[in-house]
Amino acid sequence: MSKDVTMDADTTARHLRYGSLPERIRFEDMTEGVEPAPGRGANASHNPEGDWKYYSCLALDLGL
């Protein structure tokens, strides 16, 4: 019986300290649909001069 009183006191103290949870946000409100920019994606043109920025090779980095 004293356990219930302790739980209620703990619950009250926790509620006073932290308050309540914020309102739940719907999934539809968290996402945003954006159209891709033209010329980008799977059919984008190849740029060999700019590809060195994205290429990584451990042997090349070590000079082997």
MDAnalysis code that builds the backbone (N, CA, C; Angstrom):
import MDAnalysis as mda
import numpy as np

u = mda.Universe.empty(192, n_residues=64, atom_resindex=np.repeat(np.arange(64), 3), trajectory=True)
u.add_TopologyAttr("name", ["N", "CA", "C"] * 64)
u.add_TopologyAttr("resid", np.arange(1, 65))
u.add_TopologyAttr("resname", ["MET", "SER", "LYS", "ASP", "VAL", "THR", "MET", "ASP", "ALA", "ASP", "THR", "THR", "ALA", "ARG", "HIS", "LEU", "ARG", "TYR", "GLY", "SER", "LEU", "PRO", "GLU", "ARG", "ILE", "ARG", "PHE", "GLU", "ASP", "MET", "THR", "GLU", "GLY", "VAL", "GLU", "PRO", "ALA", "PRO", "GLY", "ARG", "GLY", "ALA", "ASN", "ALA", "SER", "HIS", "ASN", "PRO", "GLU", "GLY", "ASP", "TRP", "LYS", "TYR", "TYR", "SER", "CYS", "LEU", "ALA", "LEU", "ASP", "LEU", "GLY", "LEU"])
u.atoms.positions = np.array([
    [0.809, -1.182, 0.000],
    [0.000, 0.000, 0.000],
    [0.862, 1.260, 0.000],
    [1.960, 1.268, 0.696],
    [2.836, 2.437, 0.715],
    [3.535, 2.622, -0.635],
    [3.638, 1.538, -1.411],
    [4.266, 1.629, -2.726],
    [3.447, 2.521, -3.658],
    [2.127, 2.426, -3.614],
    [1.272, 3.261, -4.447],
    [1.424, 4.740, -4.105],
    [1.557, 5.050, -2.835],
    [1.735, 6.432, -2.402],
    [3.071, 6.964, -2.912],
    [4.120, 6.123, -2.865],
    [5.435, 6.524, -3.344],
    [5.405, 6.758, -4.852],
    [4.726, 5.884, -5.584],
    [4.631, 6.041, -7.031],
    [3.898, 7.334, -7.384],
    [2.853, 7.645, -6.666],
    [2.125, 8.878, -6.934],
    [2.980, 10.103, -6.616],
    [3.737, 10.045, -5.548],
    [4.618, 11.163, -5.198],
    [5.726, 11.308, -6.238],
    [6.274, 10.175, -6.707],
    [7.301, 10.228, -7.752],
    [6.734, 10.779, -9.050],
    [5.558, 10.332, -9.386],
    [4.918, 10.811, -10.611],
    [4.637, 12.305, -10.528],
    [4.174, 12.762, -9.413],
    [3.896, 14.183, -9.226],
    [5.179, 14.999, -9.297],
    [6.224, 14.524, -8.658],
    [7.508, 15.236, -8.689],
    [8.070, 15.290, -10.106],
    [7.958, 14.179, -10.840],
    [8.459, 14.134, -12.214],
    [7.661, 15.083, -13.099],
    [6.357, 15.118, -12.910],
    [5.517, 16.011, -13.709],
    [5.827, 17.475, -13.399],
    [6.073, 17.795, -12.145],
    [6.427, 19.165, -11.784],
    [7.771, 19.565, -12.358],
    [8.703, 18.608, -12.427],
    [10.043, 18.929, -12.918],
    [10.092, 19.022, -14.436],
    [9.482, 18.047, -15.119],
    [9.608, 17.973, -16.572],
    [8.381, 18.435, -17.330],
    [7.248, 18.545, -16.674],
    [6.030, 18.954, -17.368],
    [5.476, 17.814, -18.202],
    [4.917, 18.144, -19.342],
    [4.337, 17.121, -20.209],
    [5.109, 17.063, -21.519],
    [4.863, 16.000, -22.277],
    [5.513, 15.842, -23.574],
    [4.917, 16.821, -24.578],
    [5.694, 17.240, -25.571],
    [5.133, 18.117, -26.603],
    [4.127, 17.343, -27.456],
    [3.331, 18.069, -28.213],
    [2.347, 17.430, -29.076],
    [3.055, 16.593, -30.128],
    [2.413, 15.507, -30.507],
    [2.977, 14.603, -31.499],
    [2.905, 15.250, -32.878],
    [3.962, 15.114, -33.675],
    [4.028, 15.679, -35.013],
    [3.733, 14.574, -36.019],
    [2.813, 14.843, -36.929],
    [2.465, 13.846, -37.939],
    [3.618, 13.674, -38.919],
    [3.727, 12.479, -39.521],
    [4.786, 12.196, -40.478],
    [4.686, 13.109, -41.693],
    [3.481, 13.400, -42.135],
    [3.285, 14.261, -43.300],
    [3.834, 15.665, -43.058],
    [3.829, 16.098, -41.808],
    [4.350, 17.422, -41.480],
    [5.876, 17.436, -41.386],
    [6.506, 16.265, -41.273],
    [7.964, 16.201, -41.143],
    [8.666, 16.063, -42.479],
    [7.953, 15.685, -43.539],
    [8.575, 15.470, -44.838],
    [8.199, 16.589, -45.798],
    [9.038, 16.777, -46.781],
    [8.795, 17.821, -47.767],
    [9.217, 17.290, -49.127],
    [8.353, 17.382, -50.081],
    [8.674, 16.946, -51.440],
    [9.293, 18.080, -52.229],
    [10.446, 17.809, -52.834],
    [11.151, 18.832, -53.608],
    [11.499, 18.244, -54.971],
    [11.222, 18.991, -56.017],
    [11.576, 18.551, -57.358],
    [13.086, 18.683, -57.561],
    [13.729, 17.698, -58.190],
    [15.170, 17.794, -58.432],
    [15.474, 18.858, -59.482],
    [16.669, 19.394, -59.400],
    [17.096, 20.404, -60.360],
    [17.300, 19.742, -61.726],
    [16.969, 20.432, -62.807],
    [17.161, 19.837, -64.132],
    [18.643, 19.612, -64.427],
    [18.932, 18.518, -65.097],
    [20.316, 18.208, -65.460],
    [21.067, 17.451, -64.395],
    [20.458, 17.114, -63.286],
    [21.116, 16.361, -62.218],
    [20.488, 14.979, -62.126],
    [21.166, 14.060, -61.483],
    [20.602, 12.742, -61.266],
    [21.293, 11.687, -62.115],
    [20.537, 10.677, -62.532],
    [21.118, 9.532, -63.242],
    [21.643, 9.924, -64.618],
    [21.062, 10.898, -65.260],
    [21.499, 11.277, -66.606],
    [22.328, 12.564, -66.598],
    [22.997, 12.858, -65.524],
    [23.855, 14.047, -65.446],
    [25.109, 13.818, -66.285],
    [25.664, 14.884, -66.797],
    [26.849, 14.760, -67.635],
    [28.076, 14.426, -66.797],
    [29.026, 13.743, -67.401],
    [30.256, 13.331, -66.732],
    [31.272, 14.466, -66.801],
    [31.899, 14.771, -65.666],
    [32.895, 15.829, -65.607],
    [34.213, 15.233, -65.113],
    [35.100, 14.805, -66.023],
    [36.342, 14.150, -65.588],
    [37.284, 15.086, -64.837],
    [37.235, 16.377, -65.087],
    [38.117, 17.311, -64.391],
    [37.706, 17.511, -62.935],
    [36.430, 17.337, -62.622],
    [35.956, 17.530, -61.269],
    [35.837, 16.239, -60.469],
    [36.064, 15.078, -61.121],
    [35.917, 13.795, -60.427],
    [37.026, 13.534, -59.420],
    [38.147, 14.185, -59.526],
    [39.231, 13.934, -58.578],
    [38.836, 14.307, -57.156],
    [37.859, 15.194, -57.007],
    [37.419, 15.606, -55.679],
    [36.690, 14.485, -54.938],
    [36.114, 13.559, -55.678],
    [35.307, 12.510, -55.076],
    [35.979, 11.145, -55.129],
    [37.175, 11.062, -55.673],
    [37.887, 9.794, -55.817],
    [38.822, 9.600, -54.634],
    [38.770, 8.424, -54.024],
    [39.650, 8.130, -52.910],
    [40.232, 6.739, -53.090],
    [41.540, 6.636, -53.004],
    [42.218, 5.351, -53.162],
    [43.362, 5.326, -52.161],
    [43.383, 4.332, -51.278],
    [44.410, 4.257, -50.249],
    [45.792, 4.100, -50.853],
    [45.932, 3.268, -51.899],
    [47.245, 3.078, -52.535],
    [47.729, 4.388, -53.142],
    [46.850, 5.123, -53.754],
    [47.231, 6.415, -54.343],
    [47.611, 7.405, -53.262],
    [46.855, 7.416, -52.155],
    [47.168, 8.315, -51.044],
    [48.523, 8.011, -50.423],
    [48.892, 6.725, -50.379],
    [50.179, 6.322, -49.804],
    [51.333, 6.453, -50.793],
    [51.016, 6.753, -52.058],
    [52.058, 6.910, -53.071],
    [52.581, 5.594, -53.582],
    [51.796, 4.553, -53.534],
    [52.243, 3.244, -54.023],
    [51.974, 3.083, -55.486],
])
